[in-house]
Amino acid sequence: MTGAETETGAGARTGARAVPPGELPGVRAQLRGVAADLAAGLNCLWLVTDAMVESGLADELYRGALSAAPVRVDVPPPAPAHPHMTEPEPGPGAGESGGRADGDGPADTGGWADGDGPADTGGWADGDGPAHIGGWADADELPFLDLPDDGFDLDLGWSLDGRPPRVPAPRKEPTGPRHDPHGLLARLGKELSVDADEAVARLVAPGRDRRPVVGIRAWTETEALGAPPGASTNAPPGAPVERLFRSLAAAVKDAGLPPAERPRLLVVARLRDLPESLPDELRHGLGDTAVHWWWGALGRLDTATAIAPVLDHAPGTSGRDRHRHSDPLAERIRRAVRSETVVEVCGPDLELARLLALDWDGAQHTLGAALGRCLARSTGPVPADCPPLRRIGALLRPGAELRQAWARGAVVSWEGRLRAHVGAWHPAAPAAPATGEAEDRLTALVSQAQQRVLTPWIEEARQRLAVRALGHLNRPVATLVAGYSARPPAYLGRDPERAFLELQVGELLRAHIGGALALPARDAALLRLLVDARNVLAHRSVLYDRTLEELCAELSQADLRAP
């Protein structure tokens, strides 16, 4: 997902406008929760997955949460680890390499081409002058200046009588996290127009009417292997962020600030951006911090909303295809089954859901191959990323044993239950179709999707069919109910007609076959189809394409018949 999920692969290829993440109900709920905690005077740590940072979604969520604060400080990221060096402008008449073209002036890196002047990096070719990079070969042998004896005493820092010169000791710059010019405190201090040592004190200083929310993208903080020149490289990951949490908590406590007057931190981070124990320490009361996890944030409604624009451009759903069917209600049911299947298979992975909605033509026999192609194109988790799931229910946050798998996107909380990402058990190659356990798991997901869509339609068709059947009875209604109802409702014992309307499709079909009920041929065919569909779905099997097509058409036609 990118923040720009705005124009991801699926949206760009179809021209469909992707739904911005900020418009999804699950995302809005998380943003409201973060905003409410900040308004209550709490710091907020928002933990996101690795893929959310890589795609840009985490940055978009960070900006959305920070923008809700009326007074805010957005701490800029550190300087790039290896900034591009800019070449000096060549002087007049300079050659291609910045030297003189005729060989009489400096060439290449400021040396001289003819050997009569300084060569290479500012040294001298004949050894009579200073060598190295503009320095001296021996710092104790300083040059003698032939100065005129005009009666003035000129103190140049060394003696002219042959005594050893006094060379001042080199200046030592202060070191440590507070003096790191690229460090977090230094950048925060710059935003507050103070030194790094004064940044925290400035946030809690008396007289500030409205104290800011300080926003930090923890994943942008300098890491040891990519630190810019002068930055500390031996600090553990997240040490500056942890230090800021602790120092601000202590400063707020010392200042005695009530919640409404406290400065607050908004830190969006991955697990690997922080010390391992910090999230739990913060949750247990360090610094009055609320810890939010991107866990259970998205549900079916979010994924269905995200793929809705793509389905309009997917194979088999173009305008010409819809006109070919010429049955808008049947097409509506087919589209609902297709959408719910994509949602159930992909879960909260919005980008995978968009890819599958665009690639899959809606036929059950092509779903496995389409899913494999989409997994091969996406950057989701692999089977090795997912540990065994020993329970089904999902708690408010991932347990310690699941956190790394969650960070990699292999385990999610989906509609209140733990769930492995489809990429952790389905092959990610179209040439290797799902077999064995993977095929069974995919079948179960498709069956659940069909149940969610078709069961209400089947029940409504049963009710309408039972109403019409009252006019085609061959026996008294009380006798029919007593003979064919497996569990006659006791509360309807004195109202046999209402009890008849409660008969299930299997009981109605047995009454028709037994001669107690004489349905018209069209209604009898619909009843048999409803019984078959209900039996298939009840056993978590999948309606094949031909049966599904026939059921959609019959459900549509049944709605057009009068009771």
C-alpha positions in Angstrom: 0.0 0.0 0.0 1.4 3.4 -0.7 0.2 6.7 0.3 0.0 6.9 -2.5 -1.8 4.0 -2.9 -3.3 6.7 -4.9 -1.7 5.4 -8.0 -0.4 1.9 -7.3 0.0 -0.6 -10.1 -3.7 -1.6 -10.1 -5.0 1.9 -10.2 -2.4 3.2 -12.8 -3.1 0.3 -15.2 -6.9 0.8 -15.1 -7.2 4.5 -14.8 -9.4 3.9 -11.7 -9.0 6.4 -8.9 -7.7 4.4 -5.9 -9.4 5.2 -2.6 -7.0 7.2 -0.4 -6.2 5.4 2.9 -7.5 8.3 4.9 -10.9 7.7 3.6 -11.1 4.1 4.8 -13.2 3.7 8.0 -10.6 1.6 9.8 -7.9 4.1 9.1 -10.1 7.0 10.2 -10.8 5.1 13.5 -7.1 4.7 14.2 -6.5 8.4 13.5 -9.4 9.4 15.8 -7.9 7.3 18.6 -4.5 8.8 18.2 -5.9 12.3 18.1 -8.0 11.7 21.2 -5.0 10.5 23.2 -2.9 13.5 22.2 -5.8 15.8 23.1 -5.9 14.2 26.6 -2.3 15.1 27.2 -0.8 11.6 26.4 2.3 10.8 24.3 1.5 8.4 21.5 3.7 5.6 20.1 2.1 4.2 16.9 3.6 0.9 15.8 3.4 0.0 12.1 4.6 -2.9 9.9 7.7 -2.9 7.8 5.7 -2.9 4.5 3.8 0.2 5.6 7.0 2.2 5.9 8.4 0.8 2.6 5.2 1.7 0.7 4.8 5.2 2.2 1.6 4.5 4.0 3.2 5.0 7.4 4.4 8.5 6.4 0.9 9.4 5.2 -0.6 8.2 8.5 2.0 10.2 10.4 1.2 13.4 8.5 -2.5 12.8 9.0 -2.2 12.3 12.8 0.2 15.2 13.2 -1.9 17.6 11.2 -4.8 17.2 13.6 -2.8 18.9 16.4 -3.3 22.7 16.4 0.3 23.3 17.5 2.9 20.9 16.2 6.6 20.5 15.6 7.6 18.1 12.7 11.1 17.0 13.5 12.9 16.7 10.1 14.7 13.5 9.3 18.5 13.4 9.6 20.8 14.4 6.7 21.3 11.6 4.1 24.1 9.3 5.1 26.1 9.9 1.9 25.2 13.3 0.4 26.2 13.9 -3.2 29.3 16.1 -3.3 29.0 19.1 -5.5 31.9 19.8 -7.9 33.4 23.3 -7.7 32.7 25.6 -10.6 35.6 25.7 -13.1 37.4 29.0 -13.4 37.7 30.9 -16.7 39.6 29.0 -19.2 39.5 25.8 -17.3 39.7 22.6 -19.2 37.5 19.5 -19.0 38.8 18.3 -15.7 38.9 21.7 -14.0 42.6 22.3 -14.8 44.2 24.4 -17.5 44.1 23.0 -21.0 47.6 24.2 -21.9 49.4 22.4 -19.1 50.6 25.7 -17.5 48.1 25.7 -14.7 46.6 23.3 -12.3 45.0 20.2 -13.7 43.0 17.3 -12.4 42.6 17.7 -8.7 44.3 21.1 -8.4 47.8 19.8 -9.3 49.9 21.0 -12.2 50.5 19.1 -15.4 54.1 20.2 -16.0 55.6 19.4 -12.7 56.8 22.9 -12.0 54.1 23.6 -9.5 52.1 21.8 -6.9 50.9 18.4 -8.1 48.1 16.0 -7.1 46.4 17.2 -3.9 48.3 20.4 -3.3 51.7 18.9 -2.6 54.9 19.8 -4.5 56.6 17.7 -7.1 60.2 18.5 -6.1 59.9 17.9 -2.4 61.0 21.4 -1.5 57.6 22.6 -0.4 54.8 21.3 1.7 53.4 17.9 0.9 50.1 16.1 1.7 46.8 17.9 1.6 48.0 21.5 2.0 49.7 20.6 5.3 53.4 20.1 6.3 55.5 17.0 6.2 56.7 17.7 9.8 54.6 19.9 12.0 57.6 20.7 14.2 59.6 22.2 11.3 57.8 25.4 10.7 58.9 27.7 7.8 61.2 30.6 8.4 59.8 34.0 7.2 62.4 36.5 6.1 60.7 39.6 7.7 62.2 43.1 7.4 63.8 44.5 10.6 61.8 47.7 10.9 61.7 47.9 14.7 58.3 46.3 15.1 57.8 43.2 17.2 55.6 40.8 15.3 54.4 37.8 17.3 53.5 35.0 14.9 53.3 32.3 17.5 56.8 31.0 17.2 60.2 32.3 18.2 62.8 33.7 15.9 65.8 32.7 18.0 65.8 29.0 17.2 63.8 27.9 20.1 61.1 25.1 19.5 57.8 26.7 18.4 54.7 26.6 20.6 52.0 24.6 18.7 48.6 24.9 20.3 46.7 21.7 21.0 43.9 20.9 18.6 40.5 21.9 19.7 38.3 19.1 20.9 34.6 19.2 20.0 32.2 18.0 22.7 30.9 14.5 21.9 27.8 12.5 23.0 24.2 12.4 21.9 23.4 15.9 23.0 26.3 17.3 20.9 25.7 15.3 17.8 24.9 17.9 15.1 22.9 15.3 13.3 21.1 13.9 16.4 17.5 13.9 17.2 17.9 16.5 20.0 19.9 18.8 17.8 17.3 18.7 15.1 14.5 19.2 17.6 16.4 22.1 19.1 16.8 23.7 15.7 13.1 23.6 15.2 12.6 25.3 18.6 15.5 27.8 17.9 17.6 26.5 20.9 20.6 24.3 21.4 20.2 20.6 21.8 20.8 20.8 25.5 17.9 23.2 25.9 15.4 21.5 23.7 13.5 19.5 26.4 13.7 22.5 28.8 12.2 24.7 26.1 9.2 22.4 25.7 8.3 22.6 29.4 9.4 26.2 30.0 6.8 28.3 31.9 4.9 30.9 30.0 4.2 28.8 26.9 0.4 29.1 26.2 0.0 26.2 23.9 2.5 23.3 24.0 3.2 21.5 20.8 2.9 17.9 19.7 6.4 16.8 18.6 6.2 14.4 15.6 9.0 11.9 14.9 9.3 9.4 12.2 11.4 6.8 14.0 12.3 4.9 10.8 14.1 8.0 9.4 16.4 8.3 12.4 20.1 7.6 11.6 21.2 4.0 11.8 24.7 2.8 12.7 25.6 1.6 9.2 24.4 4.7 7.4 25.3 7.5 9.8 26.3 10.8 8.3 29.8 12.2 9.0 30.0 13.3 12.6 27.1 11.3 13.8 27.3 8.7 16.6 27.4 5.2 15.3 27.5 3.0 18.4 24.1 3.8 19.8 21.5 0.9 19.7 18.5 1.3 17.4 16.0 3.8 18.8 18.2 5.0 21.6 17.6 8.7 20.8 13.9 8.2 20.7 13.9 6.3 24.0 16.1 9.0 25.6 13.7 11.7 24.4 10.7 9.8 25.9 12.5 9.5 29.2 13.9 13.0 29.5 10.6 14.6 28.5 8.7 12.5 31.0 11.1 13.6 33.8 10.9 17.2 32.7 7.1 17.2 32.7 7.1 15.6 36.1 9.6 18.1 37.5 7.6 21.0 36.1 4.3 19.7 37.5 2.4 20.3 34.3 -1.2 19.1 34.2 -2.2 16.9 31.2 -3.8 19.9 29.3 -0.6 21.8 29.4 2.0 19.2 28.5 4.0 18.9 25.4 3.4 15.5 23.8 5.4 13.2 21.5 3.9 11.5 18.5 6.3 8.7 17.4 5.4 6.4 14.4 7.8 3.5 14.3 8.5 -0.1 13.3 9.5 -2.6 15.9 13.1 -2.6 14.7 13.3 1.2 15.2 13.0 0.9 19.0 14.6 -1.0 21.8 12.7 -4.2 22.2 11.4 -3.5 25.7 10.3 0.1 25.1 6.7 -0.5 23.8 5.8 -2.5 26.9 7.5 0.0 29.2 5.6 2.8 27.7 2.3 0.9 27.9 2.9 0.2 31.6 3.1 3.9 32.5 6.5 5.3 31.4 5.8 9.0 30.4 2.0 8.8 30.2 2.1 7.2 26.8 -0.6 5.5 24.8 0.8 2.7 22.5 -1.2 2.1 19.3 -0.6 -1.0 17.1 -1.6 -1.3 13.5 -3.4 -4.5 14.6 -7.0 -5.2 13.6 -7.2 -1.7 12.1 -8.6 -2.9 8.7 -11.7 -5.0 8.2 -13.9 -6.3 5.4 -15.5 -2.9 4.8 -12.0 -1.3 4.3 -10.9 -3.9 1.8 -14.2 -3.9 -0.1 -14.1 -0.1 -0.3 -10.5 -0.2 -1.6 -11.2 -2.6 -4.4 -14.6 -1.2 -5.5 -13.1 1.2 -8.1 -10.9 -1.6 -9.5 -13.8 -4.0 -10.0 -15.4 -1.7 -12.5 -12.3 -2.2 -14.7 -11.6 -5.9 -14.0 -12.0 -8.7 -16.6 -15.6 -9.7 -17.2 -17.0 -6.5 -15.6 -16.6 -4.0 -18.4 -19.7 -2.3 -19.8 -19.8 -4.6 -22.8 -19.7 -7.7 -20.6 -22.5 -6.3 -18.3 -24.7 -5.6 -21.3 -24.1 -9.1 -22.6 -25.6 -10.6 -19.4 -28.6 -8.1 -19.6 -29.7 -9.2 -16.1 -28.7 -6.4 -13.7 -29.8 -8.2 -10.6 -27.9 -11.4 -11.5 -24.9 -9.3 -12.3 -25.2 -7.6 -9.0 -25.1 -10.9 -7.1 -22.1 -12.2 -9.2 -20.2 -8.9 -8.5 -20.9 -9.2 -4.8 -19.6 -12.8 -4.7 -16.5 -11.8 -6.6 -15.8 -8.8 -4.3 -16.4 -10.8 -1.2 -14.1 -13.6 -2.5 -11.2 -11.1 -3.0 -11.8 -9.6 0.4 -11.9 -13.0 2.2 -8.8 -14.3 0.4 -6.6 -11.1 0.8 -7.8 -9.9 4.1 -6.3 -6.5 5.1 -3.6 -6.5 2.4 -5.1 -3.8 0.3 -2.5 -3.8 -2.5 -2.8 -7.6 -3.0 -6.6 -7.2 -3.0 -6.4 -4.6 -5.8 -4.0 -6.8 -7.8 -6.3 -9.8 -7.5 -9.5 -7.8 -8.2 -7.9 -6.6 -11.4 -6.3 -9.9 -12.5 -9.0 -12.4 -11.6 -11.9 -12.9 -14.1 -14.3 -14.2 -11.4 -14.2 -17.9 -12.4 -13.6 -20.3 -9.5 -11.3 -22.5 -11.6 -8.9 -19.6 -12.4 -8.7 -18.2 -8.8 -5.6 -20.2 -7.7 -3.5 -19.2 -10.7 -4.5 -15.6 -10.5 -3.7 -15.5 -6.8 -0.3 -17.0 -7.5 0.5 -14.4 -10.2 -0.5 -11.6 -7.8 1.6 -13.0 -5.0 4.6 -13.2 -7.3 4.2 -9.5 -8.2 3.7 -8.3 -4.6 6.3 -8.0 -1.8 4.3 -9.9 0.8 5.6 -12.4 3.4 6.8 -15.9 2.6 6.0 -19.2 4.5 9.2 -18.9 6.6 7.9 -15.6 8.1 4.9 -17.2 9.8 5.1 -19.2 13.0 2.5 -21.8 13.9 -0.7 -20.1 15.2 -1.8 -22.0 18.4 -5.0 -20.0 18.9 -7.6 -18.3 16.8 -8.7 -15.3 18.9 -6.8 -12.0 18.5 -6.0 -9.9 21.5 -5.7 -6.1 21.6 -2.1 -6.3 20.4 0.2 -9.1 19.1 1.8 -11.3 21.7 5.6 -11.3 22.1 5.8 -14.6 20.1 4.0 -13.0 17.1 5.5 -9.6 17.0 8.3 -10.2 14.5 5.8 -12.1 12.3 3.4 -9.2 12.6 6.2 -6.7 11.7 6.8 -8.7 8.5 3.1 -8.8 7.7 2.9 -12.6 8.0 0.3 -12.5 10.9 -2.6 -10.1 11.1 -5.7 -9.6 13.2 -8.7 -9.9 10.9 -12.2 -9.3 12.2 -11.1 -10.2 15.7 -9.2 -13.4 14.8 -5.6 -14.3 14.2 -4.9 -15.0 10.6 -1.8 -15.9 8.5 -1.3 -13.9 5.4 -2.2 -15.8 2.3 1.4 -15.5 1.0 2.5 -17.6 4.0 0.7 -20.7 2.8 -0.2 -20.2 -0.9 2.5 -20.6 -3.6 3.5 -17.4 -5.2 3.9 -18.7 -8.7 1.3 -19.4 -11.4 3.2 -22.4 -12.5 2.8 -24.1 -9.1 -1.0 -24.3 -8.4 -2.2 -24.8 -4.8 -2.4 -28.4 -3.8 -3.1 -30.2 -0.5 -3.4 -28.0 2.5 -3.1 -24.8 0.5 -5.9 -25.8 -1.8 -8.1 -26.8 1.2 -7.5 -23.4 2.9 -8.3 -21.5 -0.3 -11.5 -23.5 -0.7 -12.6 -22.7 2.8 -12.0 -19.0 2.3 -14.0 -19.0 -1.0 -16.8 -21.0 0.7 -17.0 -18.4 3.5 -17.2 -15.6 1.0 -20.0 -17.4 -0.9 -21.9 -18.0 2.3 -21.7 -14.4 3.3 -23.2 -13.3 0.0 -25.6 -16.1 -1.0 -27.1 -17.2 2.3 -29.3 -14.1 2.7 -30.4 -14.4 -0.9 -31.2 -18.1 -0.5 -33.2 -17.4 2.7 -35.2 -14.6 1.1 -36.0 -16.9 -1.9 -37.1 -19.6 0.5 -39.5 -17.3 2.2 -41.1 -16.1 -1.0 -41.3 -19.7 -2.3 -43.1 -20.8 0.9 -45.6 -18.0 0.5 -46.4 -19.1 -3.1 -46.5 -22.8 -2.0 -49.5 -22.1 0.3 -51.6 -21.9 -2.8 -50.4 -25.3 -4.1 -51.1 -27.6 -1.1 -52.6 -31.1 -1.6 -53.2 -31.7 2.1 -54.3 -29.6 5.0 -51.5 -27.3 6.1 -51.5 -28.6 9.7 -51.1 -32.2 8.4 -48.3 -31.2 6.1 -46.4 -29.3 8.9 -46.8 -32.3 11.3 -45.6 -34.7 8.6 -42.6 -32.9 7.1 -41.3 -30.4 9.7 -38.3 -31.9 11.5 -38.7 -29.5 14.5 -42.2 -27.9 14.5 -42.0 -24.6 16.4 -44.0 -25.0 19.6 -45.0 -21.4 19.8 -46.7 -21.8 16.4 -48.7 -24.9 17.3 -52.0 -23.0 17.0 -51.0 -21.2 13.8 -50.2 -23.9 11.2 -49.9 -21.4 8.3 -47.1 -19.5 10.1 -45.5 -22.8 10.9 -45.6 -23.8 7.2 -43.8 -20.6 6.3 -41.0 -21.6 8.6 -40.3 -24.9 6.7 -36.7 -25.1 5.4 -35.9 -25.7 1.7 -35.2 -29.4 2.3 -38.5 -29.9 4.1 -40.4 -28.2 1.3 -38.7 -30.3 -1.3 -39.6 -33.5 0.6 -43.2 -32.4 0.8 -43.2 -31.7 -3.0 -41.6 -35.1 -3.8 -44.0 -36.8 -1.4 -47.1 -35.3 -3.2 -48.2 -33.1 -0.3 -47.2 -30.1 -2.3 -47.6 -29.5 -6.0 -45.3 -26.7 -7.1 -45.2 -25.3 -10.6 -42.2 -26.6 -12.6 -40.3 -23.3 -12.4 -40.7 -23.1 -8.6 -39.8 -26.8 -8.2 -36.6 -26.2 -10.2 -35.7 -23.2 -8.0 -36.4 -25.2 -4.8 -34.0 -28.0 -5.9 -31.3 -25.5 -6.8 -31.7 -23.8 -3.4 -31.4 -27.2 -1.6 -28.2 -28.0 -3.6 -26.6 -24.6 -2.9 -27.4 -24.7 0.8 -26.0 -28.2 1.2 -22.8 -27.3 -0.6 -22.3 -24.1 1.5 -23.2 -25.9 4.8 -20.3 -28.3 4.3 -17.8 -25.5 3.5 -17.6 -26.5 -0.1 -17.6 -24.2 -3.1 -20.3 -23.6 -5.7 -18.7 -24.2 -9.1 -19.0 -21.7 -11.9 -22.0 -23.3 -13.7 -24.0 -23.8 -10.5 -23.3 -20.3 -9.3 -24.3 -18.8 -12.7 -27.5 -20.8 -12.7 -28.3 -19.8 -9.0 -27.7 -16.1 -9.7 -30.0 -16.2 -12.7 -32.8 -18.1 -10.9 -32.6 -15.8 -7.9 -33.0 -12.8 -10.2 -36.0 -14.4 -12.0 -37.7 -15.5 -8.8 -37.8 -11.9 -7.6 -39.8 -11.0 -10.7 -42.5 -13.5 -10.1 -45.5 -12.5 -8.0 -46.1 -14.2 -4.7 
